[in-house]
Amino acid sequence: MPLIDIYYTNNNFDAKRKIIADNVYSSLRDILNVKEGAKFIYFHHFKSDDCITPEQLWEISYSNNFIFVKITMNKGRTQQSKLQLYNRIAEKISHQLEISIDDIAICLIENDPVNWSFGGGKMQFIA
């Protein structure tokens, strides 16, 4: 059950939050077999002067359409499946929003099952 944070500055994306969320979530379901209904997605909209983003990094140029997707989830995925996930998310969002694929950055943060409680003061992943 991933926790997804999506950061952006472009005001035009406010009306497209569902598109972004659906593309990230469907990619997680398709590539990593994330449990159906496990949607914990939070949007963070900042004013452009609240963020410092490079204009270019690793021969990738960024614009005001930049979107940063941070996914926190349990450990255990292969490098290949992570690469497939990054590619799928970037392609889908790029296509749906008609923005450059270079404007989509993704960070996957992994932790152990004991680091999660989904309520009730319990560790749902630990039997």
Secondary structure as UniProt FT lines:
FT   STRAND          3..8
FT   HELIX           11..16
FT   HELIX           17..32
FT   TURN            36..37
FT   STRAND          40..45
FT   HELIX           48..50
FT   STRAND          56..57
FT   TURN            58..59
FT   STRAND          60..61
FT   TURN            64..65
FT   STRAND          67..74
FT   HELIX           79..97
FT   HELIX           101..103
FT   STRAND          104..111
FT   HELIX           113..115
FT   TURN            120..121
FT   TURN            124..125
//
